[in-house]
Amino acid sequence: MSETASISSGIAARYATALFDLAKESKGLKALEGDVDALDAALSSSADLRDLISSPVYSREDQGNAIAAVAAKAGLSALTANTLALMAQKRRLFVLPQLLSDLRARIAAEKGEVTAEVTAATALSAEQSAKLAETLKARVGKDVKVNVAVDESLIGGLVVKLGSTMIDTSIRSKLAALQNAMKEVG
């Protein structure tokens, strides 16, 4: 890991620890989870917000005003809004993506669940996602939250990443294995 990535993740971890502990102490984990989802959605949908948090061109005051407006518009809890304001004041908003992923991991651990990153060739229906979550739950013994991404290049099947385990049942990987096997024969 590069030194700057290590520093960024360290900064994010400190803010995540503080925010998570305060939310847990005040029985606001559910609100924090909603805040994380709202911020994640805002970051993924707005290039302007991504520019705002990462660009050194904006002043502390501009970042603070903008992030306060985002917090108000998204209906974030006071605890999260205050943390974002402090991060803007300290010029630490650039670690917001790492902060969100760290908070997701802490919330999931608190709830006793794990997250499975699933890549499918086509979008999964709610029923298929639920069945996959049940199958994975039986395998790992914990509740499983399924995040699905679509990659049409898989042709068919799934690629499931659950912790350090990866299960690849995609047709693309089976064709690649068949091609390697044929190379070995001929």
N, C-alpha and C positions, 0 to 999 in steps of 0.2 A: 504494500500500500504506500502511496506517495506520502511525503511528509505533510503537505497541505491537506490531503484527505484525512489523515490521522488527526491533525489539529481540529479540522472541522467536525469530525465525529466526536472528538473529546468535548468540544464546546456544546454540541447538540446533546450529548449524553448528560452533561451537567444541568442544562436547562430542562431536559426531559425528566431527570430524576426529581428536580425540585417541583416541577409542575405536577408530575404524577403523584408525588408524596402529598402535596397540598390538596390535590383533588381527592385522593383517597381519605385523607384526614377529615375533609369536609363532606364526605359521602357524595362526591360529585363525579365519580368515574363514568357514569352513564352520560352526563353532560360533556365530559372531556372526550369521550368516544365520538359523540356527535360533532364536537368541534373539530376533531381530527379529520373526520369524513368530509366536513364542509370545507375545511382549508385545503385538503387534498384535491377535492373537486375544483375549487377555485384555482389552484395552482395548475392543474392539468388543463383547464379550459381557457386560461388567460395568459397570453404571452406578455402582456403589459405587466401583470403581477410578477411573473418570473423575472422580467427585466428590472422591475422596481427593487426586488429583494437582492438581486445580484450585482447591480450596477453601482459603482462608486460615484457616479455623476450626481445622484440624488443626495441632497443634504439629509442630515439626521431628522430635521424638522419635516421635510417633505415625506420621508419614509414614515415617520411617526403619524403624520396626518393621514396619509394614504392607508396605512395598515389599520388605523382606527376606523376609517370609513369602511374598509373591507370587513372588519370585525362587527361593526354595527349592522351593515347590510346582511351579513351572514347570520346574525343573531347569536354570536359566540358568547359564552359565559364570561362573566366579569374576570374570573381568574385567568382564562386564556387571553382575553383582550389585554389585561394588564401585563401579562408575560410578553405578549407581542410588542406592546408599547415599550417595555424595558429593553427588549431585544433591539428595537429600532433606535432607542436612545444610545445603546452601547454599540451600534452598527454591527449587529450580529444576525440580522434577518437572512443573510446568505446561507445560514445553516438550517433554514426552515424545512426543506425536504428531508434532511437527516433527522431532524427533531420529530417530524411526523412519523417516520418509519420506526424510530426508537419508541415513541409513545404507543404505536400500534402493537409492537412486540411486548411492551410492559402490560398493556391492557389485556392482551391475549393470554399472557402468562398468569395474570391475576384471575382471569375467568377460567383458566384450565383448558384453553383451546389452542390449537395450532392452525397455521394458515397453509393451505396448499395452493401453490401457483400452478394453474392448469392452462395449458395451451391446447386448443382444439382446432380442427380444420374448419368447423362451422360452429356457430353459436349454439350453446347448450340451452335446452329448455329448463324451466324451473324444476320440473320433475327429474330430468337427467342430473342436474346439479345436486338435488337433494339425495338422489340415489348414490351418486358418487361420494357425497359427504358421508353417508351412512356406511358405505363400503370402506372408506378410509378410516372412519371412526372405529370400525371393527378391527382394523389392522393396527392402529396406534393406541387405542384405548382412551383417546381424548376426543372432545368435540373438535370438529374440523370445519374451518371457514374456508370456502372455496372461492378463489379469485380467478376468473376465467378471462383469457385473452384469445383472440382468434388469429390464426396464421394459416391461410389457405394453402401455403406451400407444403403443409404436412400431408396433403391429399386426403387423408382420413386418419382416424384414431386420435390418441391423446398423448401429451407429454405432461406428466405430473411431477412436480418438485415439492417434496414434503420434507422440510428440514434438510438433511444432507443426502436424502434418498431421492433418486430420480427414476421414474418408471416411464419408459418410452415405448408406446404401443403404436406409434405412427407408421403409416404405410411408407412414408419417405425413408425412415430408418430401416424398415424391413427390406425395402428395395436396395438400399445401400449395402446392407449385410449380404443380400443375395448377390449383388454385383461383386463384392469382395470375395465371396465364396467361389464364384465362377472364375475370377482371376487366378485364384489359387489352383484350380483344377487345370486350366488351360495354360 
